[in-house]
Structures are given as C-alpha cells and as structure tokens.
C-alpha cells in the first residue's frame, strides 16, 4: 500500500473521531519539513534528479552562453555540463532560428488569407479557455500618491472589484498601501465564474492562515501559477479546503478569520460549492495531467501563434517560454523540480481538462520590468524570466500575507453577475455580511465589462455610479476595453499608418534589414506598429457609439480626460493626455514591454468620477 493510501486511511480514522482538523494541521506542519525550502536566492543549477541530489549552494557564476543558469563553482558547472548542454544548445536558441511558416515557405496560419489556414482558434475548442490569470499587468487601483495622499493612513477605505478575475489588482493595491495604514479596508470581490472565486478564496486562506509567511507565499506561488505542485503542499490545500467547507452555512454563506484582524466572508453559488466538492475528491495522475497539458499547449494548429511570439524574443527567452510551455512550473530555470510531481487540480476541470488556452501564462499578470528587477535582486538573470517571476511573486505574496496580519482587511466575496450584484447591494441582500444599502466605495473596478458583449458602459454607470463615495472627491469607477478593436474603424494602424510608422521603427532599430530579415516576419512585428500608433480618436468614436456622454450625464458622473489612477493605455504615464503613446524610452524598456510582454497595447482604460 503506497503512502498516499495510508494517509487517506489515517484521515478517515481521524474523521470518524472528529479529529480531521487536528490531523490536517499536524500533516501540514509535517509537510513543511518534507517540501523543498522556499528559495531566497538563485540556487546552483547542478541538479541530478535521478539521484535526488542537488547542490545546496547559491548560483553565482552564470553560464556565459545562455545566461539561464548559474553555478556556485567551476566544478559544479563542469559536473553539470552534459545535462545543461541539451538546453544551452537547444535549436530554439540558434541565432538562425526561424518560425515554421518561413521554413515551410507558407503564410502564417493566423493570417486569414493563408492557404494553410485550417480552423480559426475560435472555431476549434481544444481547451476550456477560462481566464484564470489576468492578461494585462496588475494595477494599483488606489494610487494614493495621485489621489487621497498620505492623509488616508487613518481613514477607512472600501474597494469593489465587481468582475474581479484573479487577485492581482488586490495584491498590488494592498501592497502599495502606506506601511502605517491603520484604517479598516473593505474589499468586495465578485466574479460569476466559480473556479475563479474558489481559487481566490483558497488563495486568501493560504496566505492568511499558514503561520509561516515564507511558507505561505511559496505554497501560494504554485497554487496560483504552476501546473504541478509538491506533494507535501497538498496538506495545506486540504486543510484550507476543509476549513472553508466547515465554514459554509446552509444558506451558502461563510466567514473565516485570517489572523487576528482580517477576515473573509460572503455567499457562494451552488455551482461553486459543487466545484469545491468535485475538486476535493478529484484524483489526477501525473501522466494524465502531463498529457492534457501537452495536448493543449502543443495543439498543431496553434504553432504559428507561439512562433509569432518567439520571433520577438531573444534566444534564451524563446527557450524559457518553451520550458514553461512544456512543464508549467514557475521556478528558476536551473532549480530542482523533480518534487513537483502532483497535478495542481485547481488549474484543471473536475474531469481533468486544462482550463486555459495554450497561450495563457501567469507572466502576463504583472509589470514585466518589476518582475525582472525582483529576479535580479535575488541573483536571477533577466534571461531566466520565469525564475524572475518566482522571486517577484515570492516578494509580493510575502508582503501581502504580512499585511493580512498587520492591517484590518475584510474581504466580501460573491459569485453573481455584476448587474445582479449591484441590485443585491441596493436591496440590502448582503446586510448580514456587513454591506448595508448605504455601502459606498472609494474605487469600483469594473474590469472589461464595459465592452458591449458584456454589460456595456451605459449599464455599468447606471448600476455602479450610485455606489461611489460622495464624500471622497477621488472616488472613481475604473474599467478597460480589450475587445473594442475589431468593432471600431482605425482602432489599429492600417496601411497608410504602417507606411508612416515604418521609418520610425527602422530609425529606432526596432526592425531592420539584417541577415535574419524576412518579409514574412512582418506579421510578428505588427505589435511594434501598435505601440507607435495613436488610437485615441478611434476609441473616442467607440465610446460615442455606446452613448457614453449621455450615460454619464444620467448617472451623475463624468469621464476623466486626465487620469489619476490608471493610464489611458498600457505603457503610458498616469496624467498623460488621452493621445499620449506608450512610453518606452530605452531599448530595454521597449524590449520588455513590447516584445516580451504579451499585452496587445491597444487596450484602453477609462475613469469616471462624480460630477
């Protein structure tokens, strides 16, 4: 009988005697000693998985070729060369690498006039296409420095994320609060997707209830972003699942303390409760999860889309992206990963399907330059971009977990449509959770539901403007649009604009006529043109078609022309005019934000405040 079956039998015995909570607490404490310790510095890459051995020193000498791994000494580097050579000499790192469509003398499949265009991505459902990770970088939705200022440290604040998606904006906003903040912070979190809500609840419980902040952050990193986790971490997953299940009442409300002063409560849907049960009993084999991950991420008809991304990357970043695509684990490139041998069932459906599409990556949820800076501070090289992400998330989650313990934060979580949420608030449905009819918010983040296929601007303003705090002149509704582009003429650079922008790109050294130039690479460079294209007039026309001005007047709000919380578009500066272009003044800034970051750069943000 294997160890897991023995553990299950012991748990069953504990459950019969009402000792399941005590057993899981004991198992979680024991698991910390069995798991790999959280990384503080980049480790030496001399790892021998077959022997379950790794060098326990820091990596200080970087491989001069790929800069993806580092070693503690020349001896370790020589010892590991036979293994590392396979990565270092991988063909994808070749300076002569070209995308498949060029090698095969055809047009790329993502171009609609391609003769090899098999089935468009939206007509072939090979994945569930759930958006678990945000695909634009996290924002501080308070931005106190440009708004309420330092005087807010003793004030109470209330934030609403009415179509929250993941917790990235919450994490960044809480982490940017002044360290001496002593007010009470209320955070309303709502999303109609059960998996997103469940992940948010369990992540908050991991960060708020695991006593050791360092361990909590490490478990949270992989719960959030890795397809596979360490088996010892399952004890923590099981404990928070049990605590959450025990907190659920007959009316599907719940309340859980996160330390002494913070808490989480709300009402979940029956679908969310069913999902919790189905995932708690799901058993996935490593080989099945691997097969499913590979099926989605290496779908043959999607190859050109990945190669379009690789075209913009430096050789080692191509390999780093491919490595994450293969294994789905957020760790430094050279770190030991053989203990990450248990599927993270919170990234799979109850029947074992991968939830997201093949392009999804947790890297897209964060400011890429901040990610690289955090990696450097812990010894990682910029080439090791997912290693940098590991250290960045470790920093962010440690800060967040610490603030859950020091601040007074109350999370209110719901699982309804955003319009129904506003109605329920107004009807006093949530008074038992502390949200009265008179509840108002200092920021209301509506995400991308301003797009017409979701709720649309008129309905968003009618529903949510009444909940803006009248006593705070900085109170605002924040939203963004990703889907406006295909609906609006001139939203992206056409032929004439591209002719005008091309000389600028050549003069900037962004495109050239070097030995690797090929005219069929131009589709991969389209994003470069977007970065230098002013789409503000087209966006104004899009807003006009929605009747934004009239909707604002009826709701008693106005759209800000000068933003104070978020920029008008990704890469622009807060306070810039609406027609300001993204600001990437250095070669490095351009590379990270245009070539590595996968945001389209055509996204537009809006802010509304009371008249």
N, C-alpha and C positions, 0 to 999 in steps of 0.2 A: 504494500500500500504506500503511495507516494505521500510526501509531506503535506501537500495541499489537502488531500482527502482526510488525513489525520487531523489537520487543523479544522476542517469542516465538522468532523465528528465531535471534537472538543467544544467547538462553538455551539453545536446542537445541544450538547450536555449542559453548557452554561446557560443557554436559553431556557431550558426546561426548569432551571432553578432561579430564573430571573436575574441572572448574573451576566447577561450579554454585554451590557455597557462596561462593566468592570473588566470583562475578558478582553474586549476590544481596546480598552485603554492600556491594559497590560501588553497586548500584542503590538500596539502602536509604539509603545516605549521600547519594546524589544526590537522592533523593526528598524529603529534608528541606528542600532548597532550593526545591523546586517546590511544596510544600504551603503552605497558609496557616499562618502562625505561630500557635502556641498563644496564646490570649488571656490577658492578665494583668489587664486592666481592661475594663470595658464599652466597646465601640467606638462611635464616632459612627455613627448609623444612615443617614447619607447614602450610599446604595449605588446604583450604576447597573449592574445585571447585564448588560444588553445591550451596554454599552461596556466590560465587565470592569473597572470602576473603582469604587473606594470611598475614602472619606475615611479617612486613616490615623491620625486623632487620637482621643482618648478622648471618649466621650459624657458630658457633664456637665450639660447643660440638658435636663431631662425634659419630654416632651410633657405639657402640663397637662391634656389631655383623657383620654388612655388610660393614660398612665404606663407604656407598654410599650416605648418607645424613648427614646433621649437623643441629643443633638447636641452638637458641640463649639462651635457658634456659631449665632446667629440666621440668618446667611447659609446655613449648611448646612440648617437647619430649613426655611427658605423654599424652598430649591432642591429639597428632598425632599418637600414637602407634597403635590404632585399624586399621587405614588406612595403616600405614607403615608395620605392621605385615605381610600383604599379600605379600609384596616384600621381606622382611627380611627372611621370612620362605618359600620362593618360592622353590619348589623341585629342581630347577636347581642349587640352591646354596648348595645343600646337598653334604657333603664330599663323599657320596657313589654314587653320580650321575654317570651314565654310558651312553655311546651312544646307540642309538636304536639297532644297529647291534649286540651289545653284549647282551643286554637284550632279544633280539629276537632270539639269537643263530643262526646267519647267517653271511655271509660275507658282508662287506660294499658294497653298490651299486656302489661306484666309482671305485671298483676293477673290471676289465674286466672279471675275471673268476667267478664272483658272480652268483649263481643260481637265485638270485632275481633282477639281473640287468635288468631293464625294458627297458628304452630307453636312450641312451647316451645323455648328455646335448646338444651336437652339432647337434643332430638329432631331438630334440623336441623344437621347438621355442615357448617358453611360454612368452618371453619378447623380446623387440626390440634389446637388447644387445648393445646399444650405450654406448661408453666410455666417459661419461660426466666428471667424476672425474678421475684424474690420478691414476694409480695403482702402481706406485713406488714413493718414497718420493721426494719432491721438491729439486732441486739443485740450488745453486748459480752458474749461468753459466759464470760469470766473474771471480770469485775467485781472486780478485785483489792482495791479500796478497801474493799469489804464482806466480803472473804473472806481470802485469804492475806496481803494487805497488802504494804507496801514491802519486807519482808524477802525477797520472792521474786526480787529482781533478779538474784541469782546462782544461782538454782535452775533445774534443768531442768523443763520443763513438757511435757505431752502432751495434745493435744486431738483428739477424734474427732467428725467430722460424718458420721454414718452414712447419712444421706439428705440430702445437703448442699444440693441445688439449686444456686443460684448462689453466688458467693464473698462476698456482702455481709457475713455474720457473721464470716467470716475476716478481711476487710479491717478491720472495726470493731474486732475483738478485737486484732489485731496493732497497729493504730494507737493503741490505748489502753494498750499495754504501757509501763512506765516507760522513759524515754529512755536510761537507763543499764542496761537489761536486758542481762546478759552470759551468761545460761544458754543452753541449747540448747532450741529449741522444735520439737516433732514435731507435725505436723498430718496426721491421717488424713482424707482426703476420699473419700467414696464416693457414687455415685448410679447407679441402674440405667439411666438414660436416656442413651444415647450422646452426643446433642448437648450435653447439659449438661456431661458430663465433658470432651468435646472442647473446648468453649468455655472451661472452667476451666483446662485445661492450656495452651491457646494464650494466654489472658489472662495467666497467670502468666509465661509465657515472654516475652511482650511487655514486661511490667513489670520482669522480671528480667534481660533480656539487651540491651534497647536502651540504649545507653550514656548518652544524654542523658535524665535523669529527666523533664524537662519534655516532651520529645517523646514519651517512652514513655507518660506519663499521657494526653496528648492523643489518641494513637492508641488507647489503651485505652478512653477515654470512648466513642468512636464504635463501636469493635468491640463494646463491651458494649451500647450503648443506641440507636444510630442505624440506621435502615433503609438509609441511604445514607452512603457514606464518600468521602473524597477519593481520587482515583485514585493519587496518589503513596504513599498509605498501604498500597497493595496490595503494594509491595515488602517491607514489614515483615511483612505477613501471609504472603507467600510464603516469606520466609526462615525464620520460626518453624515453618511447616508442614514445610519441608524438613528443618530440624534435628530436629524431632520424628520425622519419618519415618525419618531416618537413625539415630536413637537406638533405634528399635524392633528388638527381637531376635526370633528365630524363635519363642520362646515367648510373644510379645506383651508382654514386659516392656520397660521403658525406664528410662533415667536421663539427666538433663540438669542441668548445673550452672547455677545462677542467680547469677552473680557468683562471688566467692571462697569464701563461707562458706555460702550457701544452695543448695538443690538440690530437684529434683522427680523422682520415680520412681514405679514401680508396675507394674501389669499392666492392660491394657485388653482389652475383649472384642473378638471378631472383628467384631461389629456396629459398634463404634466405629472399628476400623481400616478397614472398608469405607466408613463415612461419611466418614472423612478422605480417602480416595481419591476418592470421588464428588464431594465438595465441592471438592477441589483441581482437578478438571477441569471443574467447572460454569462455564458462561458465561451470565450473565444480561444481558439488555438492559435499559436504564433504563426504557423504556416498558413492558416486560413486568412488571418489579418494581413500577412505579407502579400499573399496572392491578390487580395482585394485592393490593397494599396497600389500594387503594381498594375492591376487591371485599369484602374482609373488614371493614374499618373503617367502611364505609358500607352494610353489609347493611341493606336497608329494614326488615326485621322487628325490628331492634335499635335503631331510632331512639329509642324511648321510654326505653331504658336510658341512653343518652347524655344525653337531655334531663333525666332524673331527676337525674343528676349536675350538669348545668348549673343546675338550679333552686336549688342550694345555693351557687352561686358568684357572686362579684362580676362585673360585666360584662366587665372586661378579662381575668379568669381564664377566663371562658367562651371568649373568643377565643383565649387562649393554649392551652387544651386542644384547641380545634378546629384550631389551627395544627399542633400536634404530631400530631393525628389525621390531618391531610392529608398532611404531609410526613415525619414520623417522624425528625426530626433534632434532637438535643439541642444547641442553640445559643441565645445571646441572640436575642430576637425580631427585633432590627434588624441582626443580624450578616449579613455576606455568606455566602450558602450555595450560590452557583452552582457552586462547585467540588466540591460534594458530589453527584457525578453518577455514582457507581458503586454498584450494589446491594451491601449487606452480606450476602454469601451465608451467613453464619453466623446469620442470622435467618430463613433460608428453607430449605426441604427440598431435597434433590438434584433434585427435579423442579419446583422453583420455587414451591412453596406457602409462604405465610406461616405460620409455626409457631404463633403465639399467637392468642388470641381478640381480638375487636375492642376490648375494654376494657383490655387489658394496657398498662401504662405503667411505665417504669423509675422514675418518681417515687414509686411505692408502696413501693419497696425501702428507703427512707431516712427518717429522722426529719425531718418536714416543717419544723419550726421551725429545725433546724440547716441545712437547705437554704437557707431564706430568709436566715438570718444570714450564711452564706457569700456569697450573692449581694450583699447589702448591702455587705459588706467589699470587694467588687470593683467597686462602682459600679452594680450592677443594682438595679432597683426590685422590690419584692415582687410587683407585678403581672406582671412577666416571670418567671414561675415556672420555666419551662424554662431560661431564662438563668441563674437562680439555681442550678438543678440542674447546669448545665455547670460553674460555678465550684466548687460543692461537690464534684463528682466529681473535678475537677482537683486540688483540695486533698487529698482522700482518697487518690487514686491516687499523687500525688507523695510523700506521707508513706509510703505502703505500699511504693512502689518504693525509696525511700531506705532503709527498714528491711530490705528484702530484701538490700541491700548491706551494711548495718551489723550486722545480727543473724545468728545461726546458726539458720536455719529449714529444716527438712527436710519436704517435702510427700510423702505416700504416697497415691497415687491408684488407686482401683479402680472397677470397673463391674459390681457384682453386687447382688443383693437383700440387704437389710440383715441378714436372718437368716442367709443364706449367708456373709456377711462375718464374722459372729461365729463361725460354725463354722470357717471357714477360719483365722481367727486362732487359735482354740483348738487346731486341728490342726497349727499351725506351717507352714501353706502359704506364709506371707509372710516366712519367716525370711531368705530371700535378699535381701529388701528392708529388712532390719533390724528387722522386727517379729516378735519371738520369741513363744513360747507364753506367756511370763510378762509380756508387754506390758500395762501398765495406763495408764489415762488420768485426768487431773485434771478434765476435763469431757467428757461424752458428750452431744452434741446429737443427739437423735433426730427433730427436726423434728415433723411432724404424723403420723408413722407410728403414734402411739399411738391414732389413730382406728381403729375396729373394721373398716372396709373395707380397711385396710392391714395392719398387723401386730397392733395391739391392745396394751393395757398389759400383760397377763399375759405375753405372748410377748416384748415389749420388755424387761421386767425380767428374765425368765429368761435371755434371751440376753446382756444387756449389763451387768447388775449385777456379774458376776464380773470384769469388766474395770475396775471403779472402783479407784482407787489407795487401798489400805488405809492407807497412811502419810500420807494427806492428808485431814484431817477435813473439809476444804472441798470435796472431790471430789463431783461431782453429775452425775446424769442430768437433762437438760433436755428438755422437749417441750411441744408446744402442740396444741390441738384447734380446728379451724375447723368441722368437719363434725358436731359434736355437737348443734348447734342443732335441726335438723329431726327428730332422733331423741328429743328429750327435752321432755316437757311443761313449760311455764313457762320455757323457756330464753330466750324473748323476751317483751316486755311484751304481755299480752293486753288485752282491752277494759277491764277494771277498772283495770289498771295504767296504761293510757293516760289514762283519766279522771282518775286521781290525779296523773299527771305533767304534764298539760296546763297547769294553773295555774302550775306552777313554770316551765315554758318561757315562758309569757306574761310572768311577773314578771321573768324574766331577759332578756326582749327577744329571745328566740330565734325565737319565732313571734309574729305579731300580727294585727291586723285592719286593716292599712293598705290603700291603694288597690290594691295588687297581690295582696292576699289572695284566694285562691280555694280552696274546699273540696277541689277535686281536686288541690291541691298537697300535701295531707296525706301521700299515699304517698311523696313525695320527702323528707318530714321524718321518716320512721319512725326513721331513724338517731339523730335527736335524742332520741327516747324511749329507745332502747337505751343511750345514753350516761348516762342518769339512772336506769337500771334495774339493780337488784341481781340478778344471775343466779347468785350463788354457791351457793344452796341447790339450784337445778336442776342445776348442774354436779356437786355432791356426789352427787346421785341418779344421774347419768350414770356417775360413777366407780364407784359402788356396784354398778350393774348389770354393770360389767365385772369385778367381783371384785377391785378394786384393793387393798383391805386384805390379803386373803388372798395375792394375788400378791406383794405387798411382803414379807409375812412369810416366804414361801417363798424369796424371792430375797435375804433378809437386808438389806433396805433399808427406809426409811420415807419417807413423803411429808412434805415440809416444809410446815408451816402458815404459817411466816414465811419468805418467800423472801429469798435473799441474792444471787441472780444476775440474775433477770428478775422483772418484776412479775407479779402474778396475772392481770392483763389489761392491754391496751394503754391507756396514759394513767394508770394507777395508779402509785403510787410503790413502789419496792423496799422491803420491810419492812412495807408496809401489811397489814392483815388481809385475809383472802380476800373479805370482803364490801365492801371499800372500792370506791367508784366511781372511774372515771377522773377525774383532777384537772386541770381546765382552768379556772384561776381568773380569767383575763382574757378580754375579748372577742376579742382577737387569738388567744389560745391555743385558745379554743373554735372560732373560725373555721378556723384551720389544721388542727386535729386532727379536728374533727367534720365540717366542711363541705368542706374541700379534700381531706384525706387520705381514701383510698377503703377503708381497712380497715373491717370491719363493726363493730368494737368489742365484739362478742360473743365473740371468741376468748378462750380461757382457757389459761394456762400452768401447768405442773407442774414441781416439782423433787423429785428423790429423792436421798437420801444414805444412806450405810451406817449401820446401827444401831450 
